[in-house]
Amino acid sequence: MEVLIELLIFSYFKGHSYEKSALECWLKKHNTSPLTNNQLKSQTFVINYNLKSIIEEFRRQQSEMRSISNFRCFTLHRGRPHNDQWKNNPKLKIIISLLGPSNVGKSCLASNVEYGQPQTNRIHKITLATDIFFFYLDSLFEDKYVIILQLNDCPGSDQFEAVSDRHFRQCHGAIVMADTTDINTFER
């Protein structure tokens, strides 16, 4: 298919494309269909009015796949996006909540993500209200969407359970944390 796309030179007449010369060039080197790769019984030429739309669809899919594969390699930045070129792009906000009882490392994980490395401060204070961290990705998704990630560090104490429940209902995903040395942290 990629060989065919490179070979095709379209000439238009009343909205139809005629690719006879490109197909003849293909058939000189191959005895298979360029679309299905099946063996051909005959090499007679039949005008295919749908070929142009098939090729355009293939190109669109290839472009989408390139965009997705490029998006797999991204860098997470703290704060909100400040790229002036992106200010008119639509924004996708993804909310993720850190859930679990107290003293399981939710705030530690949030600060590690925020600073990009483990923190040396091993003493963490109790979280009284939900701490909210904002991040953004350094590349656009599908070459048009700005991705903003909101990480909610919910308090784990029982007295703040209503706060955690509210944030859990509003989030798109959650990371449930527990202490592997304390079976009671898995029950909540």
C-alpha positions as CSV (number, residue, x, y, z in Angstrom):
1,M,0.0,0.0,0.0
2,E,2.8,2.4,0.9
3,V,4.5,1.7,-2.5
4,L,1.2,2.3,-4.3
5,I,0.7,5.7,-2.5
6,E,4.2,6.8,-3.6
7,L,3.6,5.8,-7.2
8,L,0.2,7.3,-7.6
9,I,-0.2,10.6,-9.5
10,F,-3.8,11.5,-9.7
11,S,-5.3,13.3,-12.6
12,Y,-8.8,14.5,-12.1
13,F,-11.6,14.5,-14.5
14,K,-15.1,15.3,-13.2
15,G,-14.1,14.4,-9.7
16,H,-12.8,10.9,-10.5
17,S,-9.2,9.8,-10.2
18,Y,-7.5,7.7,-12.8
19,E,-4.5,5.7,-11.6
20,K,-3.8,3.5,-14.6
21,S,-0.2,4.4,-15.1
22,A,0.6,3.9,-11.4
23,L,-1.1,0.5,-11.4
24,E,0.6,-0.5,-14.6
25,C,4.0,0.4,-13.0
26,W,3.0,-1.7,-9.9
27,L,2.0,-4.7,-12.1
28,K,5.3,-4.7,-13.9
29,K,7.0,-5.6,-10.6
30,H,4.3,-7.6,-8.9
31,N,1.7,-10.1,-9.8
32,T,-0.4,-9.3,-6.7
33,S,-3.1,-6.9,-5.8
34,P,-1.7,-3.8,-4.1
35,L,-4.7,-3.6,-1.8
36,T,-5.0,-7.2,-0.7
37,N,-1.7,-8.7,-1.7
38,N,-3.6,-11.7,-3.2
39,Q,-2.4,-13.3,-6.4
40,L,-4.0,-11.9,-9.6
41,K,-5.8,-14.0,-12.1
42,S,-5.7,-11.3,-14.7
43,Q,-3.9,-8.0,-15.1
44,T,-6.6,-6.2,-16.9
45,F,-7.3,-2.6,-15.8
46,V,-10.6,-1.6,-14.3
47,I,-11.2,1.9,-13.2
48,N,-11.7,2.0,-9.4
49,Y,-13.4,5.2,-8.3
50,N,-13.1,4.2,-4.6
51,L,-9.3,3.9,-4.7
52,K,-8.7,7.5,-3.9
53,S,-10.9,7.5,-0.8
54,I,-9.3,4.2,0.3
55,I,-5.8,5.8,0.0
56,E,-6.9,9.0,1.8
57,E,-8.4,6.8,4.6
58,F,-5.1,4.9,4.8
59,R,-3.1,8.1,5.0
60,R,-5.4,9.4,7.8
61,Q,-4.9,6.2,9.7
62,Q,-1.2,6.3,9.3
63,S,-1.1,9.9,10.5
64,E,-3.2,9.0,13.5
65,M,-0.9,6.1,14.3
66,R,2.2,8.3,14.1
67,S,0.5,10.8,16.4
68,I,-0.3,8.1,18.9
69,S,3.2,6.6,18.8
70,N,4.7,10.0,19.2
71,F,2.4,10.6,22.2
72,R,3.7,7.5,24.0
73,C,7.0,9.4,24.8
74,F,6.1,12.4,26.8
75,T,7.4,14.4,29.7
76,L,5.3,15.5,32.7
77,H,5.7,19.1,33.7
78,R,4.6,20.8,37.0
79,G,2.0,23.5,36.9
80,R,-0.3,24.6,34.1
81,P,0.7,24.8,30.4
82,H,2.3,28.1,29.5
83,N,3.0,27.5,25.8
84,D,1.4,30.4,23.9
85,Q,1.0,28.3,20.8
86,W,-1.4,26.0,22.8
87,K,-3.7,28.6,24.3
88,N,-6.4,28.1,21.6
89,N,-6.1,24.3,21.6
90,P,-8.9,22.3,23.4
91,K,-7.9,21.0,26.8
92,L,-8.5,17.5,28.2
93,K,-8.3,17.5,32.0
94,I,-7.8,14.1,33.6
95,I,-8.4,13.9,37.3
96,I,-6.7,11.1,39.3
97,S,-7.2,10.7,43.0
98,L,-4.8,9.0,45.4
99,L,-6.9,6.9,47.8
100,G,-6.2,4.8,50.9
101,P,-5.9,5.0,54.7
102,S,-3.5,7.3,56.4
103,N,0.3,6.6,56.5
104,V,0.4,4.5,53.3
105,G,2.5,6.9,51.3
106,K,-0.1,8.9,49.2
107,S,1.6,12.3,49.9
108,C,5.0,10.8,49.4
109,L,4.0,9.5,46.0
110,A,2.4,12.8,45.1
111,S,5.6,14.7,46.0
112,N,7.8,12.2,44.1
113,V,5.7,12.8,41.0
114,E,5.7,16.6,41.6
115,Y,9.5,16.8,41.9
116,G,10.3,14.0,39.5
117,Q,12.5,12.1,42.0
118,P,12.2,10.6,45.5
119,Q,12.3,13.2,48.2
120,T,14.8,13.0,51.1
121,N,12.3,14.2,53.7
122,R,11.1,11.0,55.3
123,I,8.7,12.8,57.7
124,H,5.3,13.6,56.2
125,K,2.6,15.5,58.0
126,I,-0.9,14.3,58.1
127,T,-3.0,15.6,55.1
128,L,-5.9,17.6,56.5
129,A,-7.5,18.6,53.2
130,T,-7.1,17.4,49.7
131,D,-3.8,18.6,48.1
132,I,-4.2,19.2,44.4
133,F,-1.2,19.0,42.0
134,F,-1.4,20.1,38.4
135,F,0.8,18.7,35.6
136,Y,0.7,19.0,31.8
137,L,2.3,16.9,29.1
138,D,4.9,18.4,26.8
139,S,3.3,17.3,23.6
140,L,-0.2,17.6,22.2
141,F,-2.4,14.5,22.0
142,E,-3.5,13.8,18.4
143,D,-1.7,17.0,17.5
144,K,-4.5,19.2,18.9
145,Y,-5.4,18.4,22.6
146,V,-3.5,19.8,25.6
147,I,-3.5,17.2,28.3
148,I,-3.8,18.5,31.9
149,L,-3.4,16.0,34.7
150,Q,-4.8,16.9,38.1
151,L,-3.6,14.7,41.0
152,N,-5.7,14.8,44.1
153,D,-3.9,13.7,47.3
154,C,-6.9,12.8,49.5
155,P,-6.6,12.6,53.3
156,G,-6.6,9.1,54.6
157,S,-7.9,9.6,58.2
158,D,-11.4,8.5,59.0
159,Q,-12.5,11.9,60.1
160,F,-11.8,13.2,56.5
161,E,-13.6,10.4,54.7
162,A,-16.3,12.7,53.3
163,V,-13.7,14.8,51.6
164,S,-12.1,11.7,50.0
165,D,-15.5,10.5,48.9
166,R,-16.3,13.8,47.1
167,H,-13.0,13.7,45.2
168,F,-13.4,10.1,44.4
169,R,-16.7,10.7,42.7
170,Q,-15.3,13.5,40.6
171,C,-12.2,11.7,39.4
172,H,-11.6,9.8,36.1
173,G,-9.2,7.3,37.8
174,A,-7.8,6.4,41.2
175,I,-4.7,5.0,42.6
176,V,-5.6,2.9,45.6
177,M,-2.7,2.6,48.1
178,A,-2.2,0.3,51.0
179,D,0.6,-0.7,53.4
180,T,1.8,-4.2,52.5
181,T,3.0,-4.7,56.1
182,D,-0.4,-3.9,57.6
183,I,-3.4,-6.0,56.5
184,N,-5.9,-3.5,58.0
185,T,-5.0,-0.9,55.3
186,F,-6.5,-3.2,52.6
187,E,-9.9,-3.3,54.3
188,R,-11.0,0.3,53.8
